[in-house]
Amino acid sequence: MFVSSEADILHADLDSFYASVEQRDDPRLRGRPVIVGGGVVLAASYEAKAYGVRTAMGGGQARRLCPMAIVVPPRMSAYTEASRAVFEVFRSTSPLVEGLSIDEAFLAVGGLRRLVGPPVQIAGQLRRAVAEQVGLPITVGVARTKFLAKVASRVAKPDGLLVVPPDRELEFLHPLPVELLWGVGAVTSAKLHGWGITTVAQVAELSEQSLVSLLGRAVGRQLHALAHNRDPRPVAPGRRRRSIGSQRALGRARTTPEAIDAVLVGLVDRVTRRMRGAGRVGRTVVLRLRFDDFTRATRSHTMAGATARTDTVLLTARVLLADALPLIRRDGLTMIGIAVSSLNDDATMQLSLPFDGPPMALDTALDQVRNRFGSAAVTRGVLLGRDQGLEMPRLPD
């Protein structure tokens, strides 16, 4: 696959997005530590992050770390509107935009040199346009590959611009901590540190075979490639999601199995409704859990065929949850997430899953009522009177 010899891929990432929107809309918050969300931190301004406040942290712990922080409730409609405005700037900058989330995207700008100027100039213009038209700070990394552009934007935060010249890529990349490699989460990081590997350079010194033997085939091959900045993926506008998911933070208080099941029902209901709205069906159900000690666990199961039926996905998710109950009882549960992956267009559904028949009509009827009268117009009995949590803004499915 062709990879440009020029640093012409931009990774644009809004800084502390939710908190920045709050500071933009309320001048009294500017320059002050801001926490969005009370029970669980949804976002923190850089002033609050300086005290150790982090996303997904419990609200009590965050306030102990930063007692002078101003806590504000989330305003999802404001964040959605701000995201739309920012993506309008992205699309006016380049026709090749690949959205990653509501606050970040890749842009390919190599073909714009004659019309607009070199990539660094385009990146500067993009940052100014977002600041002037939307009123938000944004960091941009510029590099030859998507991976390195994303790393550059992370290093340049907050409100920065960093270009990695093609002839200095490894000079920039190798001194960085291994945690900046895609695929290095808490578990992989701990393994690497246990073997005395703390920098990307040390990963690059190992052979692919050695990394595969240490970390497994998929992770080992990926880290070997990234440590040498081998990433042939182009910017892909309009790429459809490979999975659709949702998650819910539960806080640090112990939760009963019945309450956990109710949360699971709400998440599955939300995810499958999104799938039907997007015309997608999927085969693999993934359950993600986070515990009191911040460790995580993942369980997954691939069904016989693709579906968007709520009851089918819920049955699979409940089996996965039952398998994880011993861990939940031992370690406590602070977050639960559900996703459906291996997605296809729903035209394949009747062929791939023969029992996906009449019950789908009930799901479709519920969707029609919610679309017309709002998501709270009708709900499942187990969810009556229960707080189903916030539905986070997202890119179109």
C-alpha positions as CSV (number, residue, x, y, z in Angstrom):
1,M,0.0,0.0,0.0
2,F,1.3,3.5,-0.9
3,V,2.5,5.7,1.9
4,S,3.4,9.3,1.2
5,S,7.0,10.4,1.6
6,E,5.7,13.7,3.0
7,A,4.3,14.5,6.4
8,D,0.8,15.3,5.1
9,I,-1.6,13.5,7.6
10,L,-3.1,15.7,10.3
11,H,-4.5,14.4,13.6
12,A,-6.7,17.1,15.0
13,D,-7.8,16.6,18.6
14,L,-9.8,19.0,20.7
15,D,-8.4,19.7,24.2
16,S,-10.4,18.5,27.2
17,F,-13.4,18.8,25.0
18,Y,-16.4,18.9,27.4
19,A,-14.5,21.1,29.9
20,S,-13.4,23.5,27.1
21,V,-17.0,23.9,26.0
22,E,-18.0,24.8,29.5
23,Q,-15.2,27.3,29.8
24,R,-16.1,28.8,26.4
25,D,-19.7,29.3,27.4
26,D,-19.1,30.6,30.9
27,P,-16.3,33.2,31.1
28,R,-16.2,32.7,34.9
29,L,-14.8,29.2,34.4
30,R,-11.8,30.3,32.2
31,G,-8.4,29.6,33.7
32,R,-10.0,27.8,36.6
33,P,-10.1,24.0,37.4
34,V,-13.3,22.6,36.0
35,I,-14.8,19.1,36.4
36,V,-17.7,18.0,34.3
37,G,-19.8,15.4,36.0
38,G,-20.4,14.9,39.7
39,G,-20.4,11.2,40.6
40,V,-17.8,10.3,38.0
41,V,-15.5,12.7,36.2
42,L,-16.6,12.9,32.5
43,A,-14.0,15.5,31.7
44,A,-11.5,17.8,33.5
45,S,-9.9,21.0,32.4
46,Y,-6.1,21.2,32.2
47,E,-6.2,23.3,35.3
48,A,-7.9,20.4,37.1
49,K,-5.6,17.8,35.5
50,A,-2.6,19.6,37.0
51,Y,-3.9,18.3,40.4
52,G,-4.2,14.7,39.2
53,V,-7.9,14.7,38.2
54,R,-8.6,12.3,35.4
55,T,-11.5,11.2,33.3
56,A,-13.5,8.3,34.8
57,M,-12.2,9.1,38.3
58,G,-14.7,9.1,41.1
59,G,-16.1,12.5,41.9
60,G,-15.2,12.3,45.6
61,Q,-11.5,11.5,44.8
62,A,-11.4,14.3,42.3
63,R,-12.6,16.8,44.8
64,R,-10.1,15.7,47.4
65,L,-7.3,16.1,44.8
66,C,-8.6,19.5,43.7
67,P,-10.9,21.0,46.4
68,M,-11.1,24.3,44.6
69,A,-12.4,22.7,41.4
70,I,-15.8,23.9,40.0
71,V,-18.0,21.0,39.3
72,V,-20.6,21.5,36.5
73,P,-23.3,19.1,35.2
74,P,-22.8,17.8,31.6
75,R,-24.6,19.4,28.7
76,M,-24.6,16.8,26.0
77,S,-26.6,18.9,23.5
78,A,-23.9,21.7,23.8
79,Y,-21.1,19.2,23.1
80,T,-23.0,17.7,20.1
81,E,-23.4,21.1,18.6
82,A,-19.8,22.1,19.2
83,S,-18.7,18.8,17.6
84,R,-20.8,19.5,14.5
85,A,-19.3,22.9,14.1
86,V,-15.8,21.6,14.4
87,F,-16.4,18.9,11.8
88,E,-17.7,21.6,9.5
89,V,-14.3,23.3,9.8
90,F,-12.6,19.9,9.2
91,R,-14.6,19.3,6.0
92,S,-13.9,22.9,4.8
93,T,-10.2,22.3,5.3
94,S,-10.0,18.9,3.4
95,P,-12.4,16.6,1.6
96,L,-10.6,13.6,3.2
97,V,-11.7,13.5,6.8
98,E,-11.9,10.4,8.9
99,G,-13.7,11.0,12.2
100,L,-12.5,9.0,15.2
101,S,-14.8,10.4,17.8
102,I,-16.8,13.6,18.3
103,D,-13.6,15.5,19.2
104,E,-10.9,14.1,16.9
105,A,-10.3,13.2,13.3
106,F,-7.6,12.5,10.7
107,L,-7.3,14.8,7.7
108,A,-5.3,14.0,4.5
109,V,-4.0,17.3,3.1
110,G,-1.2,16.1,0.7
111,G,-3.2,17.1,-2.4
112,L,-3.8,20.6,-1.2
113,R,-0.3,22.0,-1.4
114,R,-0.8,23.9,-4.7
115,L,-4.2,25.3,-3.7
116,V,-3.6,26.1,0.0
117,G,0.0,25.5,1.0
118,P,2.2,23.0,2.8
119,P,0.6,20.7,5.5
120,V,2.1,22.8,8.4
121,Q,0.4,25.9,7.0
122,I,-2.9,24.0,6.6
123,A,-2.6,22.8,10.2
124,G,-2.1,26.3,11.5
125,Q,-5.1,27.6,9.5
126,L,-7.2,24.7,10.9
127,R,-6.3,25.6,14.4
128,R,-7.1,29.3,13.9
129,A,-10.4,28.5,12.2
130,V,-11.6,26.3,15.1
131,A,-10.6,28.9,17.6
132,E,-12.3,31.8,15.7
133,Q,-15.4,29.9,14.4
134,V,-16.1,27.5,17.3
135,G,-14.1,29.2,20.2
136,L,-12.3,26.0,21.2
137,P,-8.6,25.1,21.5
138,I,-7.4,22.2,19.3
139,T,-4.1,20.4,19.0
140,V,-2.8,19.1,15.7
141,G,-0.1,16.6,15.0
142,V,1.3,16.3,11.5
143,A,3.2,13.3,10.2
144,R,3.7,10.8,7.4
145,T,1.5,8.1,9.0
146,K,-1.7,8.1,11.0
147,F,0.0,6.5,14.0
148,L,2.7,9.1,14.2
149,A,0.3,12.0,13.6
150,K,-1.8,10.9,16.6
151,V,1.3,10.5,18.8
152,A,2.5,14.0,17.7
153,S,-0.8,15.5,18.7
154,R,-0.7,13.8,22.1
155,V,2.8,15.1,22.7
156,A,1.9,18.6,21.6
157,K,-1.1,19.0,24.0
158,P,-2.6,21.3,25.1
159,D,-3.4,23.8,22.3
160,G,-0.3,22.9,20.3
161,L,1.0,22.1,16.8
162,L,3.8,19.6,16.2
163,V,5.2,18.4,12.8
164,V,7.3,15.3,12.6
165,P,9.6,15.5,9.6
166,P,10.0,12.3,7.6
167,D,13.8,12.2,8.2
168,R,13.4,12.5,12.0
169,E,10.6,10.1,12.6
170,L,12.5,7.5,14.7
171,E,14.5,10.3,16.4
172,F,11.1,11.6,17.7
173,L,9.4,8.3,18.3
174,H,12.0,6.2,20.0
175,P,12.6,8.2,23.3
176,L,8.9,8.2,24.0
177,P,7.3,5.8,26.7
178,V,5.9,2.5,25.5
179,E,2.4,3.6,26.6
180,L,2.2,5.9,23.5
181,L,2.2,2.8,21.2
182,W,-1.3,1.8,20.1
183,G,-2.3,-1.4,21.8
184,V,-0.3,-0.8,25.0
185,G,-2.8,-0.6,27.8
186,A,-2.3,-1.2,31.5
187,V,-1.8,-5.0,31.1
188,T,0.7,-4.8,28.2
189,S,2.5,-1.9,29.8
190,A,2.9,-3.8,33.1
191,K,4.3,-6.8,31.1
192,L,6.8,-4.6,29.2
193,H,7.9,-2.8,32.4
194,G,8.4,-6.1,34.1
195,W,10.9,-7.1,31.4
196,G,12.6,-3.7,31.7
197,I,11.2,-2.2,28.5
198,T,10.0,1.3,29.1
199,T,10.7,3.2,25.8
200,V,9.7,2.7,22.2
201,A,13.4,2.4,21.3
202,Q,13.7,-0.7,23.5
203,V,10.7,-2.2,21.7
204,A,12.3,-1.5,18.3
205,E,15.4,-3.3,19.4
206,L,13.5,-6.6,19.8
207,S,12.8,-8.8,16.8
208,E,9.2,-9.4,15.8
209,Q,9.5,-13.0,16.8
210,S,10.6,-12.0,20.3
211,L,7.7,-9.6,20.7
212,V,5.3,-12.3,19.5
213,S,6.6,-14.8,22.0
214,L,6.3,-12.2,24.8
215,L,2.9,-10.7,23.9
216,G,1.1,-12.9,21.5
217,R,0.9,-12.8,17.7
218,A,-1.4,-9.9,17.1
219,V,0.0,-7.5,19.7
220,G,3.6,-8.5,19.1
221,R,3.4,-7.9,15.3
222,Q,1.6,-4.6,15.8
223,L,4.0,-3.2,18.3
224,H,7.0,-4.3,16.2
225,A,5.5,-2.4,13.2
226,L,4.6,0.7,15.1
227,A,8.0,0.9,16.9
228,H,9.5,1.3,13.4
229,N,6.6,3.7,12.3
230,R,5.2,1.2,9.8
231,D,1.6,2.1,9.4
232,P,0.3,2.0,5.8
233,R,-3.4,2.8,6.5
234,P,-4.7,5.7,4.5
235,V,-7.2,8.3,5.8
236,A,-10.5,6.7,5.1
237,P,-13.5,9.1,4.9
238,G,-16.9,7.5,5.4
239,R,-15.6,4.3,6.8
240,R,-18.5,2.5,8.7
241,R,-18.1,1.5,12.3
242,R,-16.7,-2.0,12.9
243,S,-18.6,-2.1,16.3
244,I,-21.3,-0.2,18.1
245,G,-21.2,0.0,21.9
246,S,-22.1,1.9,25.0
247,Q,-20.9,2.0,28.6
248,R,-22.0,3.2,32.0
249,A,-19.9,4.2,35.0
250,L,-21.3,2.9,38.3
251,G,-19.2,4.7,40.9
252,R,-17.4,3.1,43.8
253,A,-20.4,2.0,45.8
254,R,-21.1,-1.7,45.7
255,T,-23.9,-2.6,43.3
256,T,-26.3,-5.5,43.6
257,P,-26.5,-8.2,40.8
258,E,-30.1,-7.0,40.1
259,A,-28.9,-3.4,39.6
260,I,-26.1,-4.6,37.4
261,D,-28.5,-6.6,35.3
262,A,-30.7,-3.6,34.9
263,V,-27.8,-1.5,33.7
264,L,-26.9,-4.3,31.2
265,V,-30.5,-4.3,29.9
266,G,-30.4,-0.5,29.3
267,L,-27.0,-0.7,27.5
268,V,-28.1,-3.6,25.3
269,D,-31.4,-1.8,24.5
270,R,-29.4,1.4,23.6
271,V,-26.8,-0.4,21.5
272,T,-29.3,-2.6,19.5
273,R,-31.5,0.4,18.8
274,R,-28.5,2.2,17.4
275,M,-27.7,-0.8,15.2
276,R,-31.2,-1.0,13.8
277,G,-31.2,2.8,13.2
278,A,-27.9,2.4,11.2
279,G,-29.1,-0.7,9.3
280,R,-26.4,-2.9,10.9
281,V,-26.4,-6.4,12.3
282,G,-23.5,-8.0,14.2
283,R,-22.3,-11.4,15.4
284,T,-19.9,-10.8,18.3
285,V,-21.0,-9.5,21.7
286,V,-18.3,-7.9,23.8
287,L,-18.7,-7.2,27.6
288,R,-16.1,-4.8,29.1
289,L,-15.8,-4.4,32.9
290,R,-13.7,-2.1,35.1
291,F,-13.1,-2.8,38.8
292,D,-12.4,-0.8,42.0
293,D,-8.7,-1.2,41.6
294,F,-8.9,0.1,38.0
295,T,-8.1,-3.3,36.4
296,R,-10.2,-4.3,33.5
297,A,-11.7,-7.5,32.1
298,T,-13.2,-8.3,28.7
299,R,-15.5,-11.2,27.7
300,S,-16.8,-11.9,24.2
301,H,-18.9,-14.5,22.3
302,T,-19.5,-14.9,18.6
303,M,-23.1,-15.9,17.9
304,A,-24.2,-18.3,15.1
305,G,-25.4,-15.5,12.9
306,A,-25.7,-11.7,12.7
307,T,-28.6,-9.9,14.5
308,A,-29.8,-6.6,15.8
309,R,-32.5,-8.2,18.1
310,T,-32.4,-6.9,21.6
311,D,-33.4,-10.1,23.3
312,T,-30.8,-12.2,21.4
313,V,-27.9,-9.8,22.2
314,L,-29.2,-9.5,25.8
315,L,-29.2,-13.3,26.3
316,T,-25.6,-13.5,25.1
317,A,-24.5,-10.5,27.3
318,R,-26.1,-12.1,30.4
319,V,-24.2,-15.3,29.8
320,L,-20.9,-13.3,29.6
321,L,-21.8,-11.3,32.7
322,A,-22.6,-14.5,34.7
323,D,-19.1,-15.8,33.8
324,A,-17.6,-12.6,35.3
325,L,-19.6,-12.6,38.5
326,P,-16.8,-14.1,40.6
327,L,-14.5,-11.2,39.6
328,I,-17.3,-8.7,40.3
329,R,-17.9,-10.1,43.8
330,R,-14.2,-10.1,44.6
331,D,-13.1,-6.7,43.1
332,G,-16.2,-4.6,42.9
333,L,-17.5,-3.1,39.6
334,T,-17.2,0.6,38.6
335,M,-17.9,0.4,34.9
336,I,-19.8,-1.9,32.5
337,G,-19.8,-1.6,28.8
338,I,-21.4,-3.6,26.0
339,A,-20.6,-3.7,22.3
340,V,-21.6,-5.6,19.2
341,S,-18.9,-6.1,16.5
342,S,-18.4,-8.0,13.3
343,L,-21.0,-5.7,11.8
344,N,-22.7,-6.1,8.4
345,D,-25.5,-4.4,6.6
346,D,-28.9,-5.7,7.7
347,A,-29.6,-7.1,4.3
348,T,-27.6,-10.1,5.4
349,M,-29.7,-10.7,8.5
350,Q,-32.4,-13.0,7.3
351,L,-29.8,-15.2,5.6
352,S,-27.4,-15.3,8.5
353,L,-29.8,-15.9,11.3
354,P,-33.0,-17.8,10.5
355,F,-34.6,-17.3,13.9
356,D,-34.5,-13.5,13.5
357,G,-38.1,-13.3,12.5
358,P,-41.3,-11.8,14.0
359,P,-39.8,-10.6,17.3
360,M,-37.9,-8.0,15.4
361,A,-41.2,-6.4,14.7
362,L,-41.5,-5.5,18.4
363,D,-38.1,-3.9,18.4
364,T,-38.9,-1.9,15.3
365,A,-42.2,-0.7,16.8
366,L,-40.5,0.5,19.9
367,D,-37.9,2.3,17.8
368,Q,-40.7,4.1,15.9
369,V,-42.4,5.3,19.1
370,R,-39.1,6.5,20.5
371,N,-38.1,8.3,17.3
372,R,-41.4,10.1,17.3
373,F,-42.0,10.9,20.9
374,G,-38.5,10.6,22.5
375,S,-36.4,7.9,24.0
376,A,-38.2,8.1,27.3
377,A,-41.7,7.6,25.8
378,V,-41.5,3.8,26.2
379,T,-39.1,1.6,28.1
380,R,-38.6,-1.9,29.3
381,G,-40.2,-2.9,32.6
382,V,-37.0,-3.6,34.4
383,L,-35.8,-0.1,33.7
384,L,-38.9,1.7,35.1
385,G,-37.8,4.2,37.8
386,R,-34.1,3.6,37.2
387,D,-31.6,6.2,36.1
388,Q,-30.2,4.8,32.8
389,G,-27.3,7.3,32.8
390,L,-26.2,9.7,30.2
391,E,-26.1,8.9,26.5
392,M,-22.8,10.3,25.3
393,P,-22.5,12.3,22.1
394,R,-21.1,10.3,19.2
395,L,-20.4,10.4,15.5
396,P,-23.2,9.0,13.3
397,D,-23.3,5.2,13.2
